[in-house]
Amino acid sequence: MTLSKSRKAICFILTLLIAAGSILLFGISITKSTLLSQKYMDYVFDKCNVSEQCEKAFKDQISVLEAQSGIPSRVFDAVYKNNDISNSSALTRLYNQDNPDLYSNNQIAQFDSLCKEYLEGNNMQYDEALIHNTAVKAAQAYSDCFGLKNTEAIADFISTFNSNYLHFLSIGILLVALPIILLLVLFRRSREIMFNIFVAFTVTGFTFTAAGIASLIARISQGLNISPQIYQTAFTSAVNGACCVSIILGVLLAAISVFANVKITKSLDSK
């Protein structure tokens, strides 16, 4: 291919723009389909047995409260009938931009009602203040075991990403489409156009592969500092899973692009 220096420079810039656009498009697609997908997060939480671990921790705390208050733990367990604990409603609240802590006056009222229902059903005398204090402790235990703590950074990321998703998508499409149109003007042969497009995709593939590997090595998920620990473990698995998706996509994209360009180069050299 004989191109003037200026034409080569323009071609180089257009190829970089296509690469930047495809990196943006694939990047937001991976994020949207993994970390920003509640279905994906539910799957990860199931694999990490989050619900079972939270229930076990709650039972341990309620056993202590039973010894302190004299109210059987089964009374506090009845809260499961009113609350969805599958992978914890805290996750749903987080993605709905609601408070994932799960500590609220409504939760205290639920435990207060359960305690009074048990005591009155057994014709037992009780002190209102003591029962309320017990309900507060139960609600705090529920929050400590099922609620998500230290999620401000994640909540901000979810909010920012969702509000700018279409904007990023539009920029990515523009960065890919416009340079391709300009390449159609620069080149007459479609093989030369495809060669530059595949070069851009090769750069994209190597970028995602390198970024995924670097993220796993740097253990970026450890910086989330979420509590309780079972949630930190689950989010770490989710982030690592997204990194693996990035690596696999990058390797496939780079391999396909390199293979295609080898074929195109041979085809152009034979003419």
Backbone as a ProteinNet text record, in pm:
[ID]
protein_1_A
[PRIMARY]
MTLSKSRKAICFILTLLIAAGSILLFGISITKSTLLSQKYMDYVFDKCNVSEQCEKAFKDQISVLEAQSGIPSRVFDAVYKNNDISNSSALTRLYNQDNPDLYSNNQIAQFDSLCKEYLEGNNMQYDEALIHNTAVKAAQAYSDCFGLKNTEAIADFISTFNSNYLHFLSIGILLVALPIILLLVLFRRSREIMFNIFVAFTVTGFTFTAAGIASLIARISQGLNISPQIYQTAFTSAVNGACCVSIILGVLLAAISVFANVKITKSLDSK
[TERTIARY]
85.4	0	88.6	74.1	152.8	64.4	96.7	20.5	115.8	70.9	150.3	161	258.1	277.7	153.9	93.2	-25.7	-141.5	-151.6	-258.6	-237	-110.3	-78.4	-109	-77.9	-104.3	-253.2	-331.8	-477.5	-531.1	-478.1	-520.1	-488.5	-370.6	-329.3	-424	-456.8	-546.8	-685.7	-735.6	-868.6	-871.6	-761.6	-753.2	-756.2	-683.7	-684.8	-823.2	-894.2	-1029.8	-1124.6	-1111.2	-1193.7	-1162.5	-1033	-992.4	-1051	-1042.8	-1096.6	-1247.4	-1316.1	-1461.2	-1500.1	-1427.9	-1460.5	-1426.9	-1319.8	-1286.7	-1399.2	-1449.8	-1559.1	-1685.3	-1719	-1840.6	-1833.6	-1722.4	-1708.6	-1697.2	-1631.7	-1614.8	-1747.3	-1830.7	-1959.5	-2051.9	-2034.1	-2116.2	-2081.8	-1951.5	-1908.5	-1957.5	-1941	-1983.9	-2134.7	-2209.6	-2355.5	-2406.7	-2338.6	-2384.8	-2328.9	-2237.1	-2182.5	-2210.1	-2121.5	-2132.3	-2257.8	-2311.5	-2432.8	-2557.4	-2543.9	-2657.5	-2694.1	-2816.6	-2855.9	-2866.8	-2900.4	-2906.7	-2768.7	-2667.8	-2530.2	-2490.5	-2523.3	-2486.8	-2562.3	-2690.1	-2766.8	-2701.3	-2653.8	-2586.5	-2459.8	-2382	-2258.5	-2291.6	-2394.3	-2433.2	-2479.2	-2550.1	-2591.9	-2470.3	-2373	-2253	-2173.6	-2179.9	-2106.1	-2186.9	-2309.2	-2397	-2417.4	-2443.1	-2458.3	-2576.3	-2691.6	-2811.5	-2789.8	-2730.6	-2708.7	-2614.3	-2508.2	-2411.1	-2473.6	-2558.4	-2625.4	-2723.2	-2797.6	-2892.9	-2819.9	-2708.1	-2630.8	-2581.7	-2530.4	-2481.6	-2596	-2713.6	-2829.2	-2874.4	-2875.5	-2916	-2821.6	-2692.5	-2595	-2621.5	-2651.8	-2677.1	-2810.4	-2909.5	-3040.3	-3034.9	-2947.3	-2930.3	-2883.6	-2795.4	-2748.7	-2863.5	-2942.6	-3055.4	-3162.6	-3177.8	-3272.5	-3232.6	-3103.3	-3054.4	-3072.9	-3063.9	-3076.5	-3222.2	-3311	-3450.4	-3547.4	-3509.5	-3600.7	-3701.4	-3694.1	-3784.9	-3718.3	-3788.2	-3728.1	-3681.8	-3574.6	-3519.7	-3617.7	-3708.7	-3805.7	-3897.5	-3914	-3996.2	-3929.7	-3801	-3726.5	-3712.3	-3703.2	-3693.5	-3817.7	-3928.7	-4054.3	-4045.7	-3942.7	-3926.1	-3904.2	-3857.7	-3835.9	-3965.4	-4078	-4207.4	-4242.5	-4189.6	-4221.5	-4113.7	-3992.6	-3880.7	-3824.9	-3789.4	-3724.5	-3575.6	-3525.9	-3384.1	-3307.3	-3371.5	-3301	-3193.7	-3069.5	-2953.2	-2962.2	-3048.3	-3070.3	-3130	-3238.8	-3300.7	-3206.9	-3097.5	-2998.5	-2942	-2921.7	-2867.6	-2965	-3093.3	-3196.7	-3202.6	-3195.5	-3198.8	-3078.6	-2962.8	-2842.2	-2858.5	-2910.9	-2926.1	-3044.4	-3135.7	-3248.7	-3220.2	-3094.2	-3051.8	-3125.5	-3155	-3219.9	-3119.2	-3155.6	-3064.4	-3048.1	-2928.2	-2908.2	-2871.9	-2871.5	-2833.5	-2937	-3064	-3178.1	-3213.2	-3153.4	-3190.9	-3288.1	-3407.4	-3510.3	-3609.5	-3687.8	-3792.8	-3896.5	-3920.6	-4015.7	-3967.9	-3836	-3779	-3789.3	-3765.2	-3779.4	-3923.4	-4017.8	-4160.5	-4199.9	-4141.1	-4170.8	-4128.9	-4006.8	-3958.3	-4036.2	-4071.3	-4150.6	-4285.1	-4346.6	-4476.9	-4465.8	-4360.2	-4340.7	-4321.9	-4243	-4219.3	-4348.7	-4423.7	-4548.4	-4651.4	-4654.9	-4748.1	-4719.1	-4590.3	-4551.5	-4587.8	-4554	-4578.2	-4727.3	-4803.4	-4947.4	-5015.7	-4965.5	-5022.8	-5001.2	-4897.9	-4868.6	-4907.8	-4988.6	-5038.1	-4924.9	-4818.5	-4702.2	-4697	-4659.9	-4645.9	-4513.1	-4510	-4386.1	-4377	-4255	-4227.6	-4207.9	-4284.9	-4281.1	-4139.1	-4072	-3938.1	-3838.8	-3848	-3757.2	-3782.2	-3909	-3943.7	-3894.7	-3911.6	-3864.4	-3712.3	-3643.2	-3497.6	-3454	-3529.9	-3502.4	-3524.4	-3630.8	-3661.4	-3551.7	-3500.3	-3391.1	-3267.5	-3236.5	-3120.7	-3140.2	-3262.6	-3292.3	-3279.2	-3328.7	-3319.5	-3174.5	-3094.5	-2952.2	-2881.3	-2919.5	-2860.8	-2897.4	-3022.3	-3067.3	-2989.5	-2969	-2893.3	-2747.7	-2688.4	-2548.8	-2526.8	-2626.8	-2611.8	-2658.7	-2767.7	-2825.6	-2801.7	-2769.4	-2752	-2614	-2606.3	-2478.9	-2423.9	-2299.1	-2235.4	-2121.1	-2091.9	-1980.6	-1996.6	-2116.4	-2143.2	-2156.8	-2113.5	-2130.2	-2061.9	-1938.4	-1863.9	-1932.9	-1983.6	-2053.4	-2182.8	-2256.4	-2382.7	-2358.8	-2252.2	-2217.4	-2181.5	-2106	-2067.1	-2189.8	-2281.9	-2403.5	-2486.1	-2501	-2578.4	-2515.6	-2383.2	-2312.2	-2316.3	-2292.8	-2291.8	-2429.3	-2533.9	-2668.6	-2713.1	-2677	-2719.4	-2642.3	-2521.4	-2439.3	-2427.3	-2499	-2485.8	-2514	-2626.3	-2661.1	-2562.8	-2513	-2414.3	-2285.4	-2236.9	-2116.8	-2139.2	-2257.8	-2291.3	-2288.5	-2344.4	-2347.5	-2206.9	-2122.9	-1984.9	-1910.3	-1928.6	-1862.5	-1902.7	-2031.5	-2081.5	-2026.8	-2024	-1972	-1823.7	-1746.4	-1602.7	-1570.3	-1659.9	-1638	-1690.4	-1810.2	-1875.9	-1811.6	-1781.9	-1727.8	-1592.5	-1495.4	-1368.4	-1383.8	-1477.4	-1499.4	-1550.7	-1638.8	-1689.2	-1575.3	-1486.3	-1371.7	-1273	-1260.6	-1174.3	-1229.2	-1360.8	-1423.3	-1387.7	-1364.2	-1324.7	-1177	-1094.4	-950	-912.4	-982.5	-945.1	-1051.7	-1006.9	-1099.9	-1128.5	-1027.5	-1043.9	-1094.1	-1195.4	-1256.6	-1159.2	-1062.9	-968.3	-878	-841.2	-758.4	-835.6	-964	-1049.4	-1059.4	-1085.6	-1099.5	-968.2	-854.7	-724.6	-711.3	-744.4	-732.8	-833.8	-952.7	-1053.5	-1005.8	-948.4	-899.3	-776.8	-696.9	-585.9	-641	-748.2	-812.2	-867.5	-928.6	-983.7	-872.6	-758.2	-643.9	-596.7	-587.4	-550.2	-652.2	-780.4	-887.3	-873	-846.3	-831.1	-715.4	-600	-484	-510.7	-584.4	-615.9	-701.3	-805.5	-893.3	-821	-736.8	-661.1	-567	-492.7	-397.6	-469.4	-581.1	-656.2	-712.9	-766.1	-821.8	-716.1	-601.5	-492.5	-438	-419.9	-368	-463.3	-594.1	-693.6	-692.7	-674.6	-667.9	-541.6	-430.9	-304.6	-309.9	-368.3	-375.6	-483.8	-571.9	-681.6	-762.5	-808.8	-880.4	-1007	-1066	-1189.8	-1167.4	-1044.1	-1015.3	-1035.9	-1031	-1047.6	-1191	-1285.1	-1426.3	-1455.5	-1394.5	-1407.5	-1552.7	-1628.6	-1770.1	-1780.9	-1882.8	-1910	-2060.7	-2097.4	-2012.1	-1922.1	-1833.9	-1729.8	-1785.7	-1898.5	-1955.7	-1991.4	-2034.4	-2064.5	-1935.9	-1832	-1702.6	-1652.4	-1667.5	-1626.6	-1705.6	-1836.8	-1922.6	-1889.3	-1870	-1836.3	-1697.2	-1605.9	-1474.1	-1485.5	-1568.3	-1591.1	-1655	-1747.5	-1815.1	-1716.3	-1631.3	-1531.4	-1431.3	-1387.2	-1294.1	-1357.5	-1487.1	-1558.3	-1563.5	-1587.8	-1590.1	-1452.6	-1347.2	-1209.8	-1182.3	-1231.5	-1213.4	-1287.7	-1407.2	-1482.8	-1403.1	-1342.5	-1260.6	-1142.1	-1076.4	-960.8	-1002	-1109.2	-1156	-1196.9	-1273.1	-1313.6	-1192	-1095.1	-975	-894.8	-876	-800	-869.8	-1001.2	-1076.4	-1072.5	-1092.6	-1094.8	-958.9	-852.7	-717.5	-682.5	-715.8	-683.5	-755.5	-884.8	-963.3	-911.5	-880.5	-834.7	-698	-606.4	-472.9	-483.5	-563.8	-583.3	-641.2	-741.1	-803.7	-704.1	-621.4	-524.3	-412.3	-377	-278.3	-333.3	-459.7	-523.3	-532.9	-568.3	-581.1	-445.7	-342.7	-207.8	-159.8	-180.6	-142.8	-219.2	-346	-429.1	-380.3	-344	-296.4	-158.5	-71.6	63.8	63	-41	-46.4	-91.2	-131.8	-181.5	-78.7
-119.8	0	124.2	207.2	331.5	448.4	508.9	623.6	737.9	857.1	974	979.4	1055.4	1065.7	1121.9	1222.8	1282	1183	1104.6	1005.9	895.9	857.2	757.1	809.3	937.1	997.7	1000.7	1039.8	1044	903.8	807.6	669.1	619.8	656	617	675.7	803.4	870.3	806.7	778.6	717.3	578.2	505.6	371.8	380.6	478.5	498.8	538.5	618.9	660	540.7	452.9	331.5	244.7	234.7	157.1	217.1	349.5	416.9	395.3	406.6	386.9	245	147.5	7.6	-27.8	30.5	9	61.8	179.9	239	153.9	111.3	32.2	-102.7	-173.7	-303.9	-287.9	-181.7	-158.6	-137	-50	-24.6	-145.3	-223.2	-343.5	-448.7	-467.6	-563	-519.1	-390.6	-338.3	-352.2	-318.5	-323.7	-466.5	-562.7	-701.1	-780.5	-722.1	-791.9	-714.6	-624	-554.3	-470	-422	-339.5	-421.2	-551.8	-640.5	-712.6	-693.7	-759.5	-911.3	-956.1	-1099.9	-1163.2	-1095.2	-1144.6	-1145.7	-1037.4	-1029.1	-1133.4	-1157.9	-1262	-1398.9	-1423.1	-1550.4	-1564.7	-1458	-1461	-1481.1	-1411.6	-1423.5	-1565.8	-1628.4	-1767.5	-1859.4	-1838.3	-1920.3	-1904.1	-1786	-1757.7	-1791.2	-1843.4	-1879.8	-1764	-1647.1	-1527.4	-1540.3	-1582.7	-1592.9	-1686.4	-1803.9	-1901.6	-1847.3	-1778.9	-1722.8	-1611.8	-1529.5	-1421.5	-1478.3	-1581.8	-1644.8	-1705.6	-1770.9	-1833	-1726.5	-1615.7	-1507.9	-1447.4	-1434.6	-1378	-1470.4	-1600.5	-1695.6	-1690.2	-1673.6	-1664	-1540.8	-1429.2	-1306.9	-1314.2	-1376.8	-1388.7	-1483.1	-1581.2	-1671.7	-1594.1	-1498.8	-1413	-1326.8	-1273	-1188.3	-1268.6	-1394.9	-1483	-1500.1	-1518.3	-1534.7	-1407.5	-1292.9	-1164.9	-1128.5	-1160.3	-1115.4	-1222.5	-1349.2	-1458.2	-1487.8	-1415.9	-1439.1	-1539.7	-1649	-1753.5	-1698.9	-1756	-1710.6	-1730.2	-1830.9	-1854	-1733.6	-1654.3	-1533.7	-1433.9	-1417.2	-1324.4	-1379.7	-1513.5	-1576.1	-1552.3	-1522.2	-1499.8	-1378.6	-1296.9	-1179.4	-1219.4	-1344.4	-1392	-1396.5	-1412.5	-1417.6	-1282.7	-1176	-1040.9	-983.1	-1036.8	-980.4	-1080.6	-1031.1	-1113.4	-1118.8	-1240.2	-1253.6	-1329.1	-1359.2	-1428.5	-1336.3	-1373.5	-1291	-1154.2	-1142.9	-1020.5	-909.6	-852.3	-740.2	-620.6	-628.7	-520.3	-498.4	-606.9	-596.2	-523	-558.6	-491.3	-343.8	-313.7	-174.2	-97.1	-161	-94.8	-54.6	-146.5	-118.3	-26.9	-16.5	76.8	211.9	233.3	358.1	385.8	277.8	289.2	250.5	269.1	239.4	88.1	33.3	-112	-157.5	-62.6	-94.3	-183.5	-168.6	-246.3	-215.6	-113	-72.3	43.6	25.4	128.3	119.5	223.9	223.7	117.3	92.2	-11.1	-148.7	-171.6	-299.3	-315.3	-206.3	-209.2	-239.6	-177.3	-198.9	-343.8	-406.4	-547.2	-635.7	-617.8	-698.4	-667.4	-542.1	-501.9	-574.1	-577.9	-643.5	-793.5	-855.5	-1000	-1035.9	-954.5	-979.2	-966.9	-862.5	-840.6	-948.6	-989.6	-1095.6	-1224.5	-1255.7	-1376.4	-1363.9	-1251.3	-1232.1	-1228.2	-1157.2	-1148.1	-1281.4	-1355.9	-1487.5	-1586.2	-1562	-1649.8	-1585.7	-1477.8	-1407.9	-1368.6	-1314	-1273.4	-1121.6	-1075	-931.6	-884.2	-760.7	-709.4	-558.7	-510.8	-368.2	-312.1	-211.3	-153.6	-110.1	-43.8	8	-105.5	-211.9	-324.9	-396.8	-411.9	-477.2	-393.3	-262	-174	-183.3	-189.8	-201.8	-333.5	-439.2	-570.4	-565.6	-496.6	-483.7	-405.6	-302.5	-223.7	-310.9	-393.8	-483	-585.9	-637	-734.8	-672	-549.1	-478	-449.4	-416.8	-391.2	-519.6	-630.9	-760	-797.6	-770.6	-798.6	-715.5	-589.1	-499.6	-542.9	-583.5	-625.7	-750.2	-836.9	-964.9	-961	-888.2	-887	-756.1	-650.6	-520.9	-504	-412.6	-379.6	-251	-254	-137.3	-86.3	41.7	105.4	92.7	119.5	104.7	239.9	347.1	480.1	490.4	438.5	446.5	366.9	247.6	164.1	231.4	286.5	353.9	473.1	547.5	662.1	615.3	504.2	449.9	405.1	334.2	286.7	404.1	506	624	698.3	718.7	791.2	714.1	583.7	501.6	500.8	476	468.3	600.9	711.3	841.9	882.4	825.9	861.6	749.6	641	523.6	556.2	619.5	652	751.8	840.3	938.4	867.2	776	699.3	613.3	554.4	468.6	547.6	666.4	752.1	792	826.4	864	746.4	627.2	508.6	477.9	484.5	458.9	562.3	687.4	795	776.5	738.7	719.3	602.1	505	391.2	420.7	475	493.7	603.1	717.1	829.3	798.4	740.5	705.6	602.6	508.4	408.7	476.2	573.3	648.1	721.9	781.6	853.5	757.9	636.3	537	496.7	496.1	465.5	570.1	693	800.3	787	746.1	735.9	618.8	506.6	386	346.5	291.1	241.2	92.7	21.1	-122.4	-155.5	-238.4	-273.5	-348.9	-422.7	-498.2	-405.6	-293.9	-197.9	-136.9	-113	-59.7	-161.1	-288.2	-392.4	-413.3	-397.5	-412.1	-312.7	-187.1	-84.1	-105.8	-151.6	-179.3	-292.3	-396.4	-508.5	-470.7	-377.1	-326	-259.1	-180.3	-113.5	-215.6	-321.7	-425.8	-505.5	-517.8	-584.2	-503.6	-371.8	-282.9	-295.2	-298.8	-313.8	-444.6	-552.5	-683.3	-687.2	-635.1	-631.9	-543.4	-435.1	-344.2	-413.5	-484.6	-553.6	-668.9	-738.6	-848.1	-794.5	-689.6	-630.4	-570.5	-502.2	-439.3	-544.1	-653.3	-759.3	-825.9	-857.2	-920.8	-827	-700.5	-602.3	-585.2	-586.1	-570.8	-689	-809.3	-928.5	-927.5	-888.9	-883.8	-776.9	-661.2	-550.5	-571.6	-670.9	-699	-572.9	-509.9	-383.2	-397.4	-517	-537.8	-526.5	-546.8	-538.8	-397.4	-300	-161.7	-123.2	-213.3	-181.1	-168.8	-257	-250.8	-257.9	-349.4	-367.2	-458.1	-439.4	-529.2	-561.8	-679.5	-781	-852	-935.1	-996.5	-1080.6	-1147.3	-1233	-1150.8	-1026.2	-939.1	-896.6	-869.9	-835.1	-950.2	-1072.2	-1190.7	-1203.1	-1179.6	-1191	-1084.4	-960.6	-853.2	-874.7	-930.3	-962.6	-1064.9	-1167	-1268.6	-1207.4	-1112.7	-1047	-965.1	-889.2	-807.6	-896.4	-1003.1	-1096	-1162.5	-1192.4	-1250.5	-1155	-1027.2	-925.6	-911.8	-921.6	-915.1	-1033.7	-1150.4	-1269.9	-1255.6	-1197	-1170.9	-1077.4	-975	-880	-949.3	-1037.8	-1110.2	-1201.2	-1276.9	-1369.4	-1293.7	-1185.2	-1103.3	-1046.8	-996.3	-938.5	-1037.9	-1158.3	-1261.7	-1301.8	-1324.1	-1362.5	-1253.1	-1129.5	-1017.2	-998.5	-1006.7	-990.6	-1105.5	-1227.6	-1344.8	-1340.4	-1309.7	-1303	-1190.9	-1076.1	-960.9	-986.5	-1045.4	-1076.5	-1178.1	-1280.8	-1383.3	-1321.5	-1234.5	-1170.4	-1082.5	-1009.3	-920.8	-996.9	-1113.5	-1196.8	-1239.4	-1277.8	-1318.6	-1200.9	-1083.4	-965.4	-924.5	-929.2	-892.6	-984.1	-1112.6	-1207.7	-1180.7	-1145.5	-1117.8	-992.5	-889.5	-764.1	-782.6	-862.9	-883.7	-965.6	-1045.5	-1130.9	-1055.8	-928.4	-849.5	-744.9
0	0	0	-101.7	-110.7	-73.9	35.2	84.2	111.1	90.2	127.2	278.9	329	473.9	543.8	482.2	543.2	545.1	439.8	433	536.3	554.5	655.9	795.8	817.3	948.8	978.6	876.8	892.6	919.7	845.2	862.7	1003.9	1054.5	1189.4	1294.5	1278.4	1373.7	1370.4	1250.8	1236.7	1299.2	1282.9	1343.3	1495.4	1549.8	1695.7	1745.5	1668.3	1707.2	1708.3	1609	1606.5	1728.3	1760.1	1877.7	2004.8	2016.9	2136	2146.8	2033.8	2033.3	2069.1	2012.9	2042.4	2186.7	2240.8	2382.3	2471	2436.5	2512.8	2502.1	2379.7	2358.4	2429.7	2410.8	2475.8	2627.3	2670.9	2814.1	2886	2829.8	2895	2882.2	2774.2	2756.2	2861.3	2885.9	2988.5	3125.6	3155	3285	3303.3	3198.5	3205	3222.2	3159.5	3163.3	3281.1	3357.1	3473.2	3601.9	3635.7	3764.4	3777.5	3665.7	3670.4	3639.6	3632.3	3607.4	3736.2	3782.7	3907.3	3888.1	3766.3	3740.1	3757.6	3705.8	3720.5	3868	3939.5	4080.4	4162.9	4129.7	4198.8	4178.8	4056.7	4026.3	4111.7	4120	4199.8	4347.7	4395.8	4536.5	4568.1	4471.9	4490.7	4502.2	4413.8	4414.6	4544.6	4601.6	4726.6	4851.7	4830.2	4943.8	5040.6	4985.5	5068.4	5164.5	5113.8	5198	5316	5286.8	5392.7	5499.7	5455.3	5549.8	5634.5	5570.8	5644.8	5747.5	5708.4	5800.7	5920.2	5893.8	6002.1	6099.6	6046.6	6132.8	6214.7	6153.1	6222.9	6336	6309.9	6413.7	6532.7	6504.7	6613.3	6700.6	6636.5	6713.2	6788.1	6724.7	6788.8	6909.2	6904.7	7019.7	7141.9	7119.1	7228.5	7279.9	7187.2	7225	7298.8	7261.5	7331.6	7477.4	7499.9	7637.4	7718.5	7653.3	7722.6	7752.1	7656.6	7669.5	7715.1	7698.7	7733.4	7624.3	7513.2	7400.4	7306	7273.1	7187.5	7052.8	7001.3	6873.5	6758.6	6772.4	6664.3	6643	6749.2	6736.9	6643.4	6660.2	6574	6432	6420.2	6288.3	6204.2	6270.9	6198.4	6106.3	6124.4	6039.7	5894.6	5872.5	5735.8	5655.3	5726.2	5656.4	5594.5	5653.1	5605.5	5514.3	5523.8	5447.7	5347.7	5229.5	5127.8	5159.3	5189	5223.7	5115.6	5001.6	4894.8	4839.5	4863.5	4827.3	4891.6	4987.6	5064.3	4978.6	5029.9	4959.6	4958.1	5033.8	5034.7	4895.1	4820.8	4684.8	4593.6	4605.8	4525.9	4560.3	4688.9	4732.4	4679.4	4676.7	4627.6	4481.1	4400.3	4257.6	4228.4	4324.5	4310.2	4373.6	4410.9	4472.6	4603.7	4676.8	4806.9	4914.9	5039.9	5150.2	5166.9	5143.2	5155.5	5296.3	5388.8	5526.6	5595.5	5555.6	5607	5752.9	5808.7	5944.6	5932.3	5988.4	5975.8	6091.1	6106.3	6208.7	6178.2	6050.5	6011.6	6056	6044.1	6087.3	6238.6	6311.3	6457.5	6495.2	6424.5	6451.4	6426.5	6325.8	6297	6413.4	6459.7	6571.5	6699.8	6718.5	6835.5	6833.7	6716.4	6701.7	6725	6673.7	6690.9	6838.7	6907.7	7050.7	7130.9	7106.2	7179.8	7147	7022.1	6981.3	7057.3	7072	7146.5	7293.7	7355	7497.9	7529.6	7449.4	7473.2	7447	7348.1	7317.9	7430.4	7510.8	7623.9	7757.4	7748.8	7869.1	7963.5	7905.8	7984.7	7996	8115.6	8138.9	8077.2	8031.1	7972.1	7989.9	7984.8	7995.1	7853.9	7818.6	7683.5	7643.9	7737.1	7707.4	7682.2	7762.3	7745.7	7613.3	7577.3	7450.1	7332.9	7344.6	7237.4	7223.7	7337.4	7335	7271.2	7300.8	7240.3	7089.8	7047.5	6904.9	6832.8	6899.6	6840.9	6821.8	6921.8	6912.2	6800.1	6788.5	6684.2	6545.5	6533.1	6405.1	6369.1	6470.7	6447	6405.3	6469.8	6433.9	6290.5	6253.9	6117	6016.2	6050.4	5963	5951.9	6065.3	6065.6	5980.8	5975.8	5905.7	5760.3	5734.2	5600.1	5524.7	5597.1	5532.8	5471.6	5376.2	5311.5	5371.4	5412.5	5472.7	5383.6	5396.3	5322.3	5170.8	5123.1	4979.3	4908.3	4973.2	4914	4777.5	4768.7	4642.7	4532.5	4568	4469.2	4425.2	4521	4488.4	4395.9	4421.7	4335.6	4195	4187.9	4057.1	3978.1	4043.8	3977.2	3926.3	4010.5	3973	3855.7	3863.8	3757	3626	3633.2	3512.2	3446.2	3524.9	3467.5	3406.6	3470.8	3419.6	3294.1	3276.2	3160	3056.9	3077.7	2991.2	2844	2815.6	2677.1	2616.5	2700.7	2654.2	2611.1	2695.4	2662.4	2538.1	2529.9	2416.1	2286.1	2289.8	2170.6	2127.2	2224.6	2193.7	2132	2188.3	2136.9	1993.4	1966	1830.1	1733.3	1776	1690.1	1660.3	1763.7	1746	1653	1647.3	1557.8	1417.3	1409.2	1279.4	1193.6	1253.5	1176.1	1112.2	1185.9	1121.9	1009.3	1027.5	922.4	794.9	811.3	695.7	626	704.9	648.5	581	635.8	571.7	435.1	424.3	294.8	189.2	237.1	146.1	108.8	207.4	184.9	94.4	113	40.1	-61.1	-169.9	-269.9	-248.6	-199.1	-182.5	-42.1	-34.5	94	183.5	123.5	204.7	285.2	226.4	298.4	415.3	392.2	499.4	612.9	578	678.8	754.2	683.9	748.2	863.8	840.6	944.8	1057.2	1022	1125.1	1215.8	1155.8	1236	1318.7	1269.5	1350	1476.4	1459.2	1572.9	1671.4	1619.1	1706.1	1775.4	1708.8	1772.1	1893	1874.5	1985.9	2099.1	2062.4	2162.1	2238.5	2164.5	2227.7	2326.1	2284.9	2374.4	2496.7	2475.3	2586.3	2692	2647.5	2742.5	2812	2737.5	2798.1	2905.2	2872	2966.9	3087.5	3062.4	3172.2	3266.9	3210.8	3294.1	3380.7	3320.2	3394.4	3503	3466.6	3563	3681.1	3653.1	3759.7	3854.9	3800.2	3885.3	3971.1	3910.9	3985.1	4094.9	4062.4	4157.8	4263.6	4239.2	4332.9	4364.7	4260.5	4277.1	4361.2	4360.8	4436.5	4587.2	4631.7	4775.1	4828.6	4739.2	4781.4	4811.4	4784.5	4808.4	4958.1	5038.3	5184.4	5230.6	5170.5	5205.3	5326.7	5406.5	5517.6	5516.8	5573.4	5635	5533.7	5582.6	5500.9	5386.9	5409.2	5304.7	5181.2	5202.1	5087.7	5016.8	5094.4	5035.6	4948.3	4998.5	4923	4793.2	4801.7	4683.5	4580	4624.1	4531	4470.2	4548.6	4495	4382.9	4403.6	4300.6	4176.8	4199	4087	4003.4	4070.9	4001.2	3927.6	3993.1	3928.9	3806.7	3817.9	3705.1	3587.3	3615.4	3509.8	3445.3	3526.5	3473.3	3381.1	3419.2	3335.8	3203.2	3208.3	3085.1	2995.5	3056.2	2980.8	2914.3	2988.8	2934.2	2818.8	2838.9	2734.8	2609.4	2627.8	2513.5	2442	2520	2461.4	2380.6	2435.4	2365.5	2235.2	2241.9	2122.2	2016.3	2060.6	1967.3	1900.9	1980.9	1925.8	1831.8	1870.8	1788.8	1654.2	1657.7	1534.1	1443.6	1504.2	1426.2	1362.2	1439.1	1385.7	1272.4	1293.1	1190	1062.7	1079.5	963.7	889.2	961.6	897.2	827.4	879.4	810.8	675.3	674	548.4	451.2	504.5	418.8	362.7	446.4	401.1	289	305	201.4	72.3	88.7	-29	-102.6	-24.3	-85.8	-148.3	-85.6	-137.3	-266.4	-282.7	-400.2	-524.5	-503.4	-616.7	-657.7
[MASK]
+++++++++++++++++++++++++++++++++++++++++++++++++++++++++++++++++++++++++++++++++++++++++++++++++++++++++++++++++++++++++++++++++++++++++++++++++++++++++++++++++++++++++++++++++++++++++++++++++++++++++++++++++++++++++++++++++++++++++++++++++++++++++++++++++++++++++++++++

